[in-house]
Structures are given as structure tokens and as C-alpha cells.
């Protein structure tokens, strides 16, 4: 469910990947609550299932880890 929300509401040009194997994803303010979930529930579920490290900041989300982990997170 979360991946469909992200794919539906995040434009492809907000994904940025660099040589350190990290990805920055911009999420519109109105959808941040859906991504994070109540009390961080969605994020806490994504982290152990994907192996990705996720940080949420005022400037957007940040995820690092392997490409496989990124795929699992989405």
C-alpha cells in the first residue's frame, strides 16, 4: 500500500541517487503522514523489512542502503 501511495504521489524527478548508494525522495507535505504512519508505524515496519536506513527531515526523506533494500522499501 505504501509503495502505491509513493509511486502515485511522488514525481520521478524528485528521486536523487548519488555514488554513496543513498536516495533522497521528496514527498509532498500532505502525504508525509501517510508515509510515516501513526507514531512512525509505517517507517518502523519498512526499516527491518527492507534493511534501508530512513531519515525524515523538513527537506524530505532520505534513505540509504543497498539497491535491493531500496526496492524492498518501496
PDB file of N, H, CA, C and O in Angstrom:
ATOM      1  N   UNK A   1       0.817  -1.186   0.000  1.00  0.00           N
ATOM      2  CA  UNK A   1       0.000   0.000   0.000  1.00  0.00           C
ATOM      3  C   UNK A   1       0.864   1.254   0.000  1.00  0.00           C
ATOM      4  O   UNK A   1       0.612   2.180  -0.770  1.00  0.00           O
ATOM      5  N   UNK A   2       1.869   1.290   0.848  1.00  0.00           N
ATOM      6  H   UNK A   2       2.074   0.538   1.474  1.00  0.00           H
ATOM      7  CA  UNK A   2       2.728   2.462   0.921  1.00  0.00           C
ATOM      8  C   UNK A   2       3.425   2.711  -0.404  1.00  0.00           C
ATOM      9  O   UNK A   2       3.539   3.857  -0.840  1.00  0.00           O
ATOM     10  N   UNK A   3       3.894   1.647  -1.050  1.00  0.00           N
ATOM     11  H   UNK A   3       3.802   0.717  -0.696  1.00  0.00           H
ATOM     12  CA  UNK A   3       4.587   1.838  -2.322  1.00  0.00           C
ATOM     13  C   UNK A   3       3.666   2.421  -3.371  1.00  0.00           C
ATOM     14  O   UNK A   3       4.102   3.242  -4.179  1.00  0.00           O
ATOM     15  N   UNK A   4       2.399   2.019  -3.384  1.00  0.00           N
ATOM     16  H   UNK A   4       2.045   1.352  -2.728  1.00  0.00           H
ATOM     17  CA  UNK A   4       1.475   2.587  -4.367  1.00  0.00           C
ATOM     18  C   UNK A   4       1.213   4.056  -4.089  1.00  0.00           C
ATOM     19  O   UNK A   4       1.075   4.843  -5.026  1.00  0.00           O
ATOM     20  N   UNK A   5       1.143   4.445  -2.817  1.00  0.00           N
ATOM     21  H   UNK A   5       1.255   3.806  -2.056  1.00  0.00           H
ATOM     22  CA  UNK A   5       0.964   5.860  -2.462  1.00  0.00           C
ATOM     23  C   UNK A   5       2.168   6.662  -2.931  1.00  0.00           C
ATOM     24  O   UNK A   5       2.019   7.725  -3.534  1.00  0.00           O
ATOM     25  N   UNK A   6       3.359   6.150  -2.652  1.00  0.00           N
ATOM     26  H   UNK A   6       3.481   5.287  -2.163  1.00  0.00           H
ATOM     27  CA  UNK A   6       4.571   6.862  -3.049  1.00  0.00           C
ATOM     28  C   UNK A   6       4.657   6.971  -4.561  1.00  0.00           C
ATOM     29  O   UNK A   6       4.908   8.057  -5.083  1.00  0.00           O
ATOM     30  N   UNK A   7       4.456   5.876  -5.272  1.00  0.00           N
ATOM     31  H   UNK A   7       4.252   4.993  -4.847  1.00  0.00           H
ATOM     32  CA  UNK A   7       4.552   5.901  -6.727  1.00  0.00           C
ATOM     33  C   UNK A   7       3.505   6.810  -7.346  1.00  0.00           C
ATOM     34  O   UNK A   7       3.754   7.423  -8.384  1.00  0.00           O
ATOM     35  N   UNK A   8       2.349   6.902  -6.730  1.00  0.00           N
ATOM     36  H   UNK A   8       2.147   6.404  -5.887  1.00  0.00           H
ATOM     37  CA  UNK A   8       1.273   7.730  -7.260  1.00  0.00           C
ATOM     38  C   UNK A   8       1.511   9.213  -7.015  1.00  0.00           C
ATOM     39  O   UNK A   8       1.145  10.039  -7.851  1.00  0.00           O
ATOM     40  N   UNK A   9       2.118   9.565  -5.883  1.00  0.00           N
ATOM     41  H   UNK A   9       2.416   8.893  -5.204  1.00  0.00           H
ATOM     42  CA  UNK A   9       2.187  10.968  -5.481  1.00  0.00           C
ATOM     43  C   UNK A   9       3.583  11.575  -5.487  1.00  0.00           C
ATOM     44  O   UNK A   9       3.735  12.749  -5.147  1.00  0.00           O
ATOM     45  N   UNK A  10       4.591  10.824  -5.858  1.00  0.00           N
ATOM     46  H   UNK A  10       4.467   9.871  -6.135  1.00  0.00           H
ATOM     47  CA  UNK A  10       5.947  11.354  -5.896  1.00  0.00           C
ATOM     48  C   UNK A  10       6.405  11.371  -7.343  1.00  0.00           C
ATOM     49  O   UNK A  10       6.446  10.332  -8.002  1.00  0.00           O
ATOM     50  N   UNK A  11       6.746  12.545  -7.830  1.00  0.00           N
ATOM     51  H   UNK A  11       6.713  13.389  -7.295  1.00  0.00           H
ATOM     52  CA  UNK A  11       7.210  12.675  -9.210  1.00  0.00           C
ATOM     53  C   UNK A  11       8.577  12.024  -9.357  1.00  0.00           C
ATOM     54  O   UNK A  11       9.380  12.032  -8.424  1.00  0.00           O
ATOM     55  N   UNK A  12       8.840  11.458 -10.533  1.00  0.00           N
ATOM     56  H   UNK A  12       8.188  11.451 -11.291  1.00  0.00           H
ATOM     57  CA  UNK A  12      10.102  10.751 -10.742  1.00  0.00           C
ATOM     58  C   UNK A  12      11.308  11.676 -10.639  1.00  0.00           C
ATOM     59  O   UNK A  12      12.411  11.209 -10.356  1.00  0.00           O
ATOM     60  N   UNK A  13      11.125  12.975 -10.862  1.00  0.00           N
ATOM     61  H   UNK A  13      10.229  13.354 -11.092  1.00  0.00           H
ATOM     62  CA  UNK A  13      12.264  13.884 -10.812  1.00  0.00           C
ATOM     63  C   UNK A  13      12.676  14.264  -9.396  1.00  0.00           C
ATOM     64  O   UNK A  13      13.659  14.986  -9.232  1.00  0.00           O
ATOM     65  N   UNK A  14      11.969  13.812  -8.373  1.00  0.00           N
ATOM     66  H   UNK A  14      11.171  13.225  -8.507  1.00  0.00           H
ATOM     67  CA  UNK A  14      12.383  14.109  -7.004  1.00  0.00           C
ATOM     68  C   UNK A  14      13.273  13.014  -6.429  1.00  0.00           C
ATOM     69  O   UNK A  14      13.771  13.146  -5.310  1.00  0.00           O
ATOM     70  N   UNK A  15      13.476  11.951  -7.168  1.00  0.00           N
ATOM     71  H   UNK A  15      13.072  11.844  -8.076  1.00  0.00           H
ATOM     72  CA  UNK A  15      14.395  10.912  -6.739  1.00  0.00           C
ATOM     73  C   UNK A  15      15.801  11.354  -7.117  1.00  0.00           C
ATOM     74  O   UNK A  15      16.049  11.733  -8.261  1.00  0.00           O
ATOM     75  N   UNK A  16      16.712  11.306  -6.171  1.00  0.00           N
ATOM     76  H   UNK A  16      16.511  10.997  -5.241  1.00  0.00           H
ATOM     77  CA  UNK A  16      18.098  11.642  -6.441  1.00  0.00           C
ATOM     78  C   UNK A  16      18.960  10.532  -5.878  1.00  0.00           C
ATOM     79  O   UNK A  16      18.814  10.150  -4.716  1.00  0.00           O
ATOM     80  N   UNK A  17      19.852  10.018  -6.697  1.00  0.00           N
ATOM     81  H   UNK A  17      19.970  10.329  -7.640  1.00  0.00           H
ATOM     82  CA  UNK A  17      20.744   8.955  -6.242  1.00  0.00           C
ATOM     83  C   UNK A  17      22.173   9.446  -6.395  1.00  0.00           C
ATOM     84  O   UNK A  17      22.491  10.130  -7.368  1.00  0.00           O
ATOM     85  N   UNK A  18      23.027   9.113  -5.460  1.00  0.00           N
ATOM     86  H   UNK A  18      22.768   8.558  -4.669  1.00  0.00           H
ATOM     87  CA  UNK A  18      24.419   9.526  -5.565  1.00  0.00           C
ATOM     88  C   UNK A  18      25.330   8.315  -5.440  1.00  0.00           C
ATOM     89  O   UNK A  18      24.863   7.190  -5.260  1.00  0.00           O
ATOM     90  N   UNK A  19      26.636   8.553  -5.538  1.00  0.00           N
ATOM     91  H   UNK A  19      27.015   9.466  -5.684  1.00  0.00           H
ATOM     92  CA  UNK A  19      27.599   7.456  -5.543  1.00  0.00           C
ATOM     93  C   UNK A  19      27.749   6.775  -4.189  1.00  0.00           C
ATOM     94  O   UNK A  19      28.399   5.733  -4.105  1.00  0.00           O
ATOM     95  N   UNK A  20      27.173   7.328  -3.132  1.00  0.00           N
ATOM     96  H   UNK A  20      26.646   8.175  -3.201  1.00  0.00           H
ATOM     97  CA  UNK A  20      27.260   6.692  -1.820  1.00  0.00           C
ATOM     98  C   UNK A  20      26.117   5.714  -1.593  1.00  0.00           C
ATOM     99  O   UNK A  20      25.917   5.237  -0.476  1.00  0.00           O
ATOM    100  N   UNK A  21      25.371   5.417  -2.641  1.00  0.00           N
ATOM    101  H   UNK A  21      25.533   5.804  -3.548  1.00  0.00           H
ATOM    102  CA  UNK A  21      24.266   4.470  -2.567  1.00  0.00           C
ATOM    103  C   UNK A  21      23.137   4.991  -1.690  1.00  0.00           C
ATOM    104  O   UNK A  21      22.486   4.219  -0.986  1.00  0.00           O
ATOM    105  N   UNK A  22      22.906   6.290  -1.731  1.00  0.00           N
ATOM    106  H   UNK A  22      23.435   6.917  -2.302  1.00  0.00           H
ATOM    107  CA  UNK A  22      21.786   6.855  -0.985  1.00  0.00           C
ATOM    108  C   UNK A  22      20.794   7.473  -1.959  1.00  0.00           C
ATOM    109  O   UNK A  22      21.156   7.902  -3.054  1.00  0.00           O
ATOM    110  N   UNK A  23      19.570   7.509  -1.547  1.00  0.00           N
ATOM    111  H   UNK A  23      19.276   7.161  -0.657  1.00  0.00           H
ATOM    112  CA  UNK A  23      18.488   8.037  -2.369  1.00  0.00           C
ATOM    113  C   UNK A  23      17.741   9.070  -1.546  1.00  0.00           C
ATOM    114  O   UNK A  23      17.426   8.833  -0.380  1.00  0.00           O
ATOM    115  N   UNK A  24      17.459  10.212  -2.149  1.00  0.00           N
ATOM    116  H   UNK A  24      17.715  10.405  -3.096  1.00  0.00           H
ATOM    117  CA  UNK A  24      16.646  11.226  -1.496  1.00  0.00           C
ATOM    118  C   UNK A  24      15.310  11.280  -2.210  1.00  0.00           C
ATOM    119  O   UNK A  24      15.254  11.375  -3.436  1.00  0.00           O
ATOM    120  N   UNK A  25      14.241  11.221  -1.446  1.00  0.00           N
ATOM    121  H   UNK A  25      14.286  11.145  -0.450  1.00  0.00           H
ATOM    122  CA  UNK A  25      12.895  11.185  -2.006  1.00  0.00           C
ATOM    123  C   UNK A  25      12.096  12.338  -1.427  1.00  0.00           C
ATOM    124  O   UNK A  25      11.992  12.477  -0.208  1.00  0.00           O
ATOM    125  N   UNK A  26      11.538  13.155  -2.287  1.00  0.00           N
ATOM    126  H   UNK A  26      11.623  13.042  -3.277  1.00  0.00           H
ATOM    127  CA  UNK A  26      10.671  14.239  -1.829  1.00  0.00           C
ATOM    128  C   UNK A  26       9.231  13.765  -1.763  1.00  0.00           C
ATOM    129  O   UNK A  26       8.736  13.141  -2.701  1.00  0.00           O
ATOM    130  N   UNK A  27       8.570  14.050  -0.684  1.00  0.00           N
ATOM    131  H   UNK A  27       8.971  14.558   0.078  1.00  0.00           H
ATOM    132  CA  UNK A  27       7.163  13.686  -0.507  1.00  0.00           C
ATOM    133  C   UNK A  27       6.402  14.961  -0.167  1.00  0.00           C
ATOM    134  O   UNK A  27       6.807  15.712   0.720  1.00  0.00           O
ATOM    135  N   UNK A  28       5.313  15.201  -0.863  1.00  0.00           N
ATOM    136  H   UNK A  28       4.984  14.590  -1.583  1.00  0.00           H
ATOM    137  CA  UNK A  28       4.504  16.389  -0.604  1.00  0.00           C
ATOM    138  C   UNK A  28       4.014  16.389   0.839  1.00  0.00           C
ATOM    139  O   UNK A  28       3.713  15.342   1.412  1.00  0.00           O
ATOM    140  N   UNK A  29       3.942  17.589   1.411  1.00  0.00           N
ATOM    141  H   UNK A  29       4.186  18.440   0.946  1.00  0.00           H
ATOM    142  CA  UNK A  29       3.552  17.728   2.819  1.00  0.00           C
ATOM    143  C   UNK A  29       2.267  16.981   3.159  1.00  0.00           C
ATOM    144  O   UNK A  29       2.157  16.395   4.236  1.00  0.00           O
ATOM    145  N   UNK A  30       1.303  16.999   2.257  1.00  0.00           N
ATOM    146  H   UNK A  30       1.393  17.475   1.382  1.00  0.00           H
ATOM    147  CA  UNK A  30       0.016  16.372   2.568  1.00  0.00           C
ATOM    148  C   UNK A  30       0.085  14.845   2.624  1.00  0.00           C
ATOM    149  O   UNK A  30      -0.853  14.205   3.100  1.00  0.00           O
ATOM    150  N   UNK A  31       1.189  14.248   2.139  1.00  0.00           N
ATOM    151  H   UNK A  31       1.951  14.767   1.752  1.00  0.00           H
ATOM    152  CA  UNK A  31       1.321  12.789   2.147  1.00  0.00           C
ATOM    153  C   UNK A  31       2.340  12.278   3.156  1.00  0.00           C
ATOM    154  O   UNK A  31       2.456  11.068   3.351  1.00  0.00           O
ATOM    155  N   UNK A  32       3.076  13.169   3.796  1.00  0.00           N
ATOM    156  H   UNK A  32       2.981  14.152   3.637  1.00  0.00           H
ATOM    157  CA  UNK A  32       4.112  12.737   4.743  1.00  0.00           C
ATOM    158  C   UNK A  32       3.523  11.881   5.854  1.00  0.00           C
ATOM    159  O   UNK A  32       4.140  10.904   6.278  1.00  0.00           O
ATOM    160  N   UNK A  33       2.336  12.240   6.328  1.00  0.00           N
ATOM    161  H   UNK A  33       1.835  13.034   5.984  1.00  0.00           H
ATOM    162  CA  UNK A  33       1.690  11.457   7.382  1.00  0.00           C
ATOM    163  C   UNK A  33       1.379  10.041   6.944  1.00  0.00           C
ATOM    164  O   UNK A  33       1.470   9.111   7.745  1.00  0.00           O
ATOM    165  N   UNK A  34       1.011   9.865   5.679  1.00  0.00           N
ATOM    166  H   UNK A  34       0.937  10.621   5.029  1.00  0.00           H
ATOM    167  CA  UNK A  34       0.742   8.522   5.160  1.00  0.00           C
ATOM    168  C   UNK A  34       2.021   7.696   5.083  1.00  0.00           C
ATOM    169  O   UNK A  34       2.014   6.499   5.373  1.00  0.00           O
ATOM    170  N   UNK A  35       3.104   8.331   4.698  1.00  0.00           N
ATOM    171  H   UNK A  35       3.110   9.303   4.462  1.00  0.00           H
ATOM    172  CA  UNK A  35       4.374   7.622   4.585  1.00  0.00           C
ATOM    173  C   UNK A  35       4.895   7.228   5.968  1.00  0.00           C
ATOM    174  O   UNK A  35       5.297   6.084   6.180  1.00  0.00           O
ATOM    175  N   UNK A  36       4.887   8.173   6.904  1.00  0.00           N
ATOM    176  H   UNK A  36       4.560   9.103   6.731  1.00  0.00           H
ATOM    177  CA  UNK A  36       5.414   7.918   8.241  1.00  0.00           C
ATOM    178  C   UNK A  36       4.488   7.000   9.027  1.00  0.00           C
ATOM    179  O   UNK A  36       4.952   6.082   9.703  1.00  0.00           O
ATOM    180  N   UNK A  37       3.187   7.241   8.944  1.00  0.00           N
ATOM    181  H   UNK A  37       2.810   7.986   8.395  1.00  0.00           H
ATOM    182  CA  UNK A  37       2.216   6.450   9.695  1.00  0.00           C
ATOM    183  C   UNK A  37       2.059   6.963  11.113  1.00  0.00           C
ATOM    184  O   UNK A  37       2.896   7.717  11.611  1.00  0.00           O
ATOM    185  N   UNK A  38       0.993   6.553  11.750  1.00  0.00           N
ATOM    186  H   UNK A  38       0.314   5.941  11.345  1.00  0.00           H
ATOM    187  CA  UNK A  38       0.716   6.984  13.124  1.00  0.00           C
ATOM    188  C   UNK A  38       1.831   6.514  14.053  1.00  0.00           C
ATOM    189  O   UNK A  38       2.121   5.321  14.145  1.00  0.00           O
ATOM    190  N   UNK A  39       2.446   7.468  14.736  1.00  0.00           N
ATOM    191  H   UNK A  39       2.210   8.437  14.661  1.00  0.00           H
ATOM    192  CA  UNK A  39       3.533   7.136  15.654  1.00  0.00           C
ATOM    193  C   UNK A  39       4.758   6.555  14.961  1.00  0.00           C
ATOM    194  O   UNK A  39       5.585   5.918  15.613  1.00  0.00           O
ATOM    195  N   UNK A  40       4.890   6.762  13.647  1.00  0.00           N
ATOM    196  H   UNK A  40       4.217   7.279  13.118  1.00  0.00           H
ATOM    197  CA  UNK A  40       6.028   6.231  12.902  1.00  0.00           C
ATOM    198  C   UNK A  40       5.884   4.773  12.526  1.00  0.00           C
ATOM    199  O   UNK A  40       6.860   4.131  12.139  1.00  0.00           O
ATOM    200  N   UNK A  41       4.680   4.243  12.635  1.00  0.00           N
ATOM    201  H   UNK A  41       3.887   4.764  12.949  1.00  0.00           H
ATOM    202  CA  UNK A  41       4.443   2.812  12.420  1.00  0.00           C
ATOM    203  C   UNK A  41       4.906   2.322  11.040  1.00  0.00           C
ATOM    204  O   UNK A  41       5.565   1.287  10.944  1.00  0.00           O
ATOM    205  N   UNK A  42       4.569   3.056   9.978  1.00  0.00           N
ATOM    206  H   UNK A  42       4.034   3.897  10.056  1.00  0.00           H
ATOM    207  CA  UNK A  42       4.962   2.619   8.633  1.00  0.00           C
ATOM    208  C   UNK A  42       6.474   2.597   8.471  1.00  0.00           C
ATOM    209  O   UNK A  42       7.033   1.639   7.936  1.00  0.00           O
ATOM    210  N   UNK A  43       7.133   3.650   8.931  1.00  0.00           N
ATOM    211  H   UNK A  43       6.679   4.428   9.365  1.00  0.00           H
ATOM    212  CA  UNK A  43       8.589   3.712   8.826  1.00  0.00           C
ATOM    213  C   UNK A  43       9.225   2.587   9.633  1.00  0.00           C
ATOM    214  O   UNK A  43      10.168   1.949   9.164  1.00  0.00           O
ATOM    215  N   UNK A  44       8.725   2.336  10.833  1.00  0.00           N
ATOM    216  H   UNK A  44       7.959   2.854  11.213  1.00  0.00           H
ATOM    217  CA  UNK A  44       9.282   1.278  11.676  1.00  0.00           C
ATOM    218  C   UNK A  44       9.054  -0.105  11.076  1.00  0.00           C
ATOM    219  O   UNK A  44       9.786  -1.042  11.394  1.00  0.00           O
ATOM    220  N   UNK A  45       8.072  -0.242  10.230  1.00  0.00           N
ATOM    221  H   UNK A  45       7.478   0.520   9.972  1.00  0.00           H
ATOM    222  CA  UNK A  45       7.831  -1.510   9.546  1.00  0.00           C
ATOM    223  C   UNK A  45       8.740  -1.646   8.325  1.00  0.00           C
ATOM    224  O   UNK A  45       9.225  -2.737   8.024  1.00  0.00           O
ATOM    225  N   UNK A  46       8.965  -0.543   7.629  1.00  0.00           N
ATOM    226  H   UNK A  46       8.571   0.343   7.873  1.00  0.00           H
ATOM    227  CA  UNK A  46       9.795  -0.561   6.423  1.00  0.00           C
ATOM    228  C   UNK A  46      11.251  -0.873   6.762  1.00  0.00           C
ATOM    229  O   UNK A  46      11.892  -1.653   6.059  1.00  0.00           O
ATOM    230  N   UNK A  47      11.774  -0.280   7.817  1.00  0.00           N
ATOM    231  H   UNK A  47      11.253   0.354   8.388  1.00  0.00           H
ATOM    232  CA  UNK A  47      13.203  -0.399   8.135  1.00  0.00           C
ATOM    233  C   UNK A  47      13.647  -1.854   8.310  1.00  0.00           C
ATOM    234  O   UNK A  47      14.584  -2.263   7.624  1.00  0.00           O
ATOM    235  N   UNK A  48      13.034  -2.662   9.185  1.00  0.00           N
ATOM    236  H   UNK A  48      12.274  -2.329   9.743  1.00  0.00           H
ATOM    237  CA  UNK A  48      13.520  -4.040   9.333  1.00  0.00           C
ATOM    238  C   UNK A  48      13.215  -4.923   8.126  1.00  0.00           C
ATOM    239  O   UNK A  48      13.950  -5.873   7.857  1.00  0.00           O
ATOM    240  N   UNK A  49      12.148  -4.624   7.403  1.00  0.00           N
ATOM    241  H   UNK A  49      11.551  -3.853   7.622  1.00  0.00           H
ATOM    242  CA  UNK A  49      11.788  -5.443   6.252  1.00  0.00           C
ATOM    243  C   UNK A  49      12.654  -5.165   5.034  1.00  0.00           C
ATOM    244  O   UNK A  49      12.804  -6.034   4.175  1.00  0.00           O
ATOM    245  N   UNK A  50      13.229  -3.962   4.943  1.00  0.00           N
ATOM    246  H   UNK A  50      13.107  -3.257   5.641  1.00  0.00           H
ATOM    247  CA  UNK A  50      13.992  -3.596   3.755  1.00  0.00           C
ATOM    248  C   UNK A  50      15.489  -3.505   4.000  1.00  0.00           C
ATOM    249  O   UNK A  50      16.278  -3.652   3.067  1.00  0.00           O
ATOM    250  N   UNK A  51      15.887  -3.266   5.236  1.00  0.00           N
ATOM    251  H   UNK A  51      15.246  -3.147   5.994  1.00  0.00           H
ATOM    252  CA  UNK A  51      17.298  -3.042   5.520  1.00  0.00           C
ATOM    253  C   UNK A  51      17.746  -1.628   5.193  1.00  0.00           C
ATOM    254  O   UNK A  51      18.925  -1.305   5.336  1.00  0.00           O
ATOM    255  N   UNK A  52      16.828  -0.784   4.758  1.00  0.00           N
ATOM    256  H   UNK A  52      15.870  -1.046   4.642  1.00  0.00           H
ATOM    257  CA  UNK A  52      17.160   0.606   4.437  1.00  0.00           C
ATOM    258  C   UNK A  52      17.195   1.435   5.709  1.00  0.00           C
ATOM    259  O   UNK A  52      16.493   1.138   6.676  1.00  0.00           O
ATOM    260  N   UNK A  53      18.012   2.470   5.701  1.00  0.00           N
ATOM    261  H   UNK A  53      18.583   2.711   4.915  1.00  0.00           H
ATOM    262  CA  UNK A  53      18.008   3.458   6.781  1.00  0.00           C
ATOM    263  C   UNK A  53      17.232   4.657   6.267  1.00  0.00           C
ATOM    264  O   UNK A  53      17.484   5.136   5.162  1.00  0.00           O
ATOM    265  N   UNK A  54      16.299   5.138   7.055  1.00  0.00           N
ATOM    266  H   UNK A  54      16.094   4.749   7.953  1.00  0.00           H
ATOM    267  CA  UNK A  54      15.405   6.205   6.605  1.00  0.00           C
ATOM    268  C   UNK A  54      15.434   7.347   7.601  1.00  0.00           C
ATOM    269  O   UNK A  54      15.310   7.140   8.809  1.00  0.00           O
ATOM    270  N   UNK A  55      15.600   8.560   7.080  1.00  0.00           N
ATOM    271  H   UNK A  55      15.701   8.728   6.099  1.00  0.00           H
ATOM    272  CA  UNK A  55      15.524   9.773   7.887  1.00  0.00           C
ATOM    273  C   UNK A  55      14.488  10.678   7.246  1.00  0.00           C
ATOM    274  O   UNK A  55      14.434  10.799   6.022  1.00  0.00           O
ATOM    275  N   UNK A  56      13.680  11.303   8.056  1.00  0.00           N
ATOM    276  H   UNK A  56      13.724  11.204   9.050  1.00  0.00           H
ATOM    277  CA  UNK A  56      12.709  12.275   7.572  1.00  0.00           C
ATOM    278  C   UNK A  56      13.148  13.640   8.087  1.00  0.00           C
ATOM    279  O   UNK A  56      13.403  13.812   9.278  1.00  0.00           O
ATOM    280  N   UNK A  57      13.231  14.603   7.183  1.00  0.00           N
ATOM    281  H   UNK A  57      13.023  14.463   6.215  1.00  0.00           H
ATOM    282  CA  UNK A  57      13.607  15.956   7.587  1.00  0.00           C
ATOM    283  C   UNK A  57      12.627  16.950   6.974  1.00  0.00           C
ATOM    284  O   UNK A  57      11.745  16.570   6.204  1.00  0.00           O
ATOM    285  N   UNK A  58      12.784  18.197   7.315  1.00  0.00           N
ATOM    286  H   UNK A  58      13.500  18.506   7.941  1.00  0.00           H
ATOM    287  CA  UNK A  58      11.943  19.241   6.730  1.00  0.00           C
ATOM    288  C   UNK A  58      12.146  19.350   5.226  1.00  0.00           C
ATOM    289  O   UNK A  58      11.273  19.842   4.512  1.00  0.00           O
ATOM    290  N   UNK A  59      13.285  18.897   4.752  1.00  0.00           N
ATOM    291  H   UNK A  59      13.994  18.497   5.333  1.00  0.00           H
ATOM    292  CA  UNK A  59      13.587  18.987   3.326  1.00  0.00           C
ATOM    293  C   UNK A  59      13.211  17.721   2.570  1.00  0.00           C
ATOM    294  O   UNK A  59      13.438  17.654   1.362  1.00  0.00           O
ATOM    295  N   UNK A  60      12.651  16.724   3.224  1.00  0.00           N
ATOM    296  H   UNK A  60      12.467  16.778   4.205  1.00  0.00           H
ATOM    297  CA  UNK A  60      12.259  15.496   2.542  1.00  0.00           C
ATOM    298  C   UNK A  60      12.835  14.279   3.219  1.00  0.00           C
ATOM    299  O   UNK A  60      13.472  14.373   4.269  1.00  0.00           O
ATOM    300  N   UNK A  61      12.607  13.153   2.617  1.00  0.00           N
ATOM    301  H   UNK A  61      12.090  13.077   1.765  1.00  0.00           H
ATOM    302  CA  UNK A  61      13.085  11.898   3.176  1.00  0.00           C
ATOM    303  C   UNK A  61      14.473  11.570   2.665  1.00  0.00           C
ATOM    304  O   UNK A  61      14.892  12.069   1.620  1.00  0.00           O
ATOM    305  N   UNK A  62      15.174  10.745   3.387  1.00  0.00           N
ATOM    306  H   UNK A  62      14.834  10.339   4.235  1.00  0.00           H
ATOM    307  CA  UNK A  62      16.498  10.289   2.991  1.00  0.00           C
ATOM    308  C   UNK A  62      16.580   8.811   3.302  1.00  0.00           C
ATOM    309  O   UNK A  62      16.249   8.381   4.407  1.00  0.00           O
ATOM    310  N   UNK A  63      17.023   8.030   2.328  1.00  0.00           N
ATOM    311  H   UNK A  63      17.293   8.378   1.430  1.00  0.00           H
ATOM    312  CA  UNK A  63      17.119   6.591   2.529  1.00  0.00           C
ATOM    313  C   UNK A  63      18.473   6.138   2.022  1.00  0.00           C
ATOM    314  O   UNK A  63      18.881   6.516   0.924  1.00  0.00           O
ATOM    315  N   UNK A  64      19.168   5.340   2.797  1.00  0.00           N
ATOM    316  H   UNK A  64      18.837   5.033   3.689  1.00  0.00           H
ATOM    317  CA  UNK A  64      20.428   4.781   2.332  1.00  0.00           C
ATOM    318  C   UNK A  64      20.430   3.286   2.583  1.00  0.00           C
ATOM    319  O   UNK A  64      19.698   2.783   3.436  1.00  0.00           O
ATOM    320  N   UNK A  65      21.250   2.592   1.840  1.00  0.00           N
ATOM    321  H   UNK A  65      21.845   3.000   1.147  1.00  0.00           H
ATOM    322  CA  UNK A  65      21.333   1.147   1.934  1.00  0.00           C
ATOM    323  C   UNK A  65      21.598   0.576   0.556  1.00  0.00           C
ATOM    324  O   UNK A  65      21.993   1.304  -0.354  1.00  0.00           O
ATOM    325  N   UNK A  66      21.387  -0.703   0.397  1.00  0.00           N
ATOM    326  H   UNK A  66      21.066  -1.295   1.137  1.00  0.00           H
ATOM    327  CA  UNK A  66      21.629  -1.341  -0.890  1.00  0.00           C
ATOM    328  C   UNK A  66      20.478  -1.073  -1.844  1.00  0.00           C
ATOM    329  O   UNK A  66      19.381  -0.709  -1.422  1.00  0.00           O
ATOM    330  N   UNK A  67      20.736  -1.255  -3.134  1.00  0.00           N
ATOM    331  H   UNK A  67      21.627  -1.550  -3.477  1.00  0.00           H
ATOM    332  CA  UNK A  67      19.662  -1.112  -4.115  1.00  0.00           C
ATOM    333  C   UNK A  67      18.542  -2.101  -3.836  1.00  0.00           C
ATOM    334  O   UNK A  67      17.367  -1.789  -4.033  1.00  0.00           O
ATOM    335  N   UNK A  68      18.904  -3.292  -3.377  1.00  0.00           N
ATOM    336  H   UNK A  68      19.858  -3.545  -3.217  1.00  0.00           H
ATOM    337  CA  UNK A  68      17.895  -4.291  -3.019  1.00  0.00           C
ATOM    338  C   UNK A  68      17.028  -3.782  -1.870  1.00  0.00           C
ATOM    339  O   UNK A  68      15.809  -3.951  -1.884  1.00  0.00           O
ATOM    340  N   UNK A  69      17.658  -3.163  -0.880  1.00  0.00           N
ATOM    341  H   UNK A  69      18.648  -3.026  -0.869  1.00  0.00           H
ATOM    342  CA  UNK A  69      16.918  -2.588   0.245  1.00  0.00           C
ATOM    343  C   UNK A  69      15.992  -1.483  -0.197  1.00  0.00           C
ATOM    344  O   UNK A  69      14.869  -1.376   0.294  1.00  0.00           O
ATOM    345  N   UNK A  70      16.455  -0.652  -1.128  1.00  0.00           N
ATOM    346  H   UNK A  70      17.368  -0.739  -1.528  1.00  0.00           H
ATOM    347  CA  UNK A  70      15.602   0.416  -1.653  1.00  0.00           C
ATOM    348  C   UNK A  70      14.366  -0.184  -2.309  1.00  0.00           C
ATOM    349  O   UNK A  70      13.247   0.285  -2.099  1.00  0.00           O
ATOM    350  N   UNK A  71      14.580  -1.222  -3.102  1.00  0.00           N
ATOM    351  H   UNK A  71      15.489  -1.603  -3.272  1.00  0.00           H
ATOM    352  CA  UNK A  71      13.453  -1.871  -3.768  1.00  0.00           C
ATOM    353  C   UNK A  71      12.457  -2.443  -2.783  1.00  0.00           C
ATOM    354  O   UNK A  71      11.247  -2.329  -2.983  1.00  0.00           O
ATOM    355  N   UNK A  72      12.950  -3.057  -1.722  1.00  0.00           N
ATOM    356  H   UNK A  72      13.933  -3.151  -1.560  1.00  0.00           H
ATOM    357  CA  UNK A  72      12.058  -3.617  -0.708  1.00  0.00           C
ATOM    358  C   UNK A  72      11.305  -2.525   0.034  1.00  0.00           C
ATOM    359  O   UNK A  72      10.147  -2.713   0.409  1.00  0.00           O
ATOM    360  N   UNK A  73      11.953  -1.384   0.248  1.00  0.00           N
ATOM    361  H   UNK A  73      12.893  -1.231  -0.057  1.00  0.00           H
ATOM    362  CA  UNK A  73      11.305  -0.282   0.959  1.00  0.00           C
ATOM    363  C   UNK A  73      10.133   0.266   0.159  1.00  0.00           C
ATOM    364  O   UNK A  73       9.146   0.727   0.732  1.00  0.00           O
ATOM    365  N   UNK A  74      10.240   0.216  -1.159  1.00  0.00           N
ATOM    366  H   UNK A  74      11.042  -0.159  -1.624  1.00  0.00           H
ATOM    367  CA  UNK A  74       9.141   0.697  -1.989  1.00  0.00           C
ATOM    368  C   UNK A  74       8.167  -0.401  -2.258  1.00  0.00           C
ATOM    369  O   UNK A  74       7.168  -0.186  -2.945  1.00  0.00           O
TER     370      UNK A  74
END
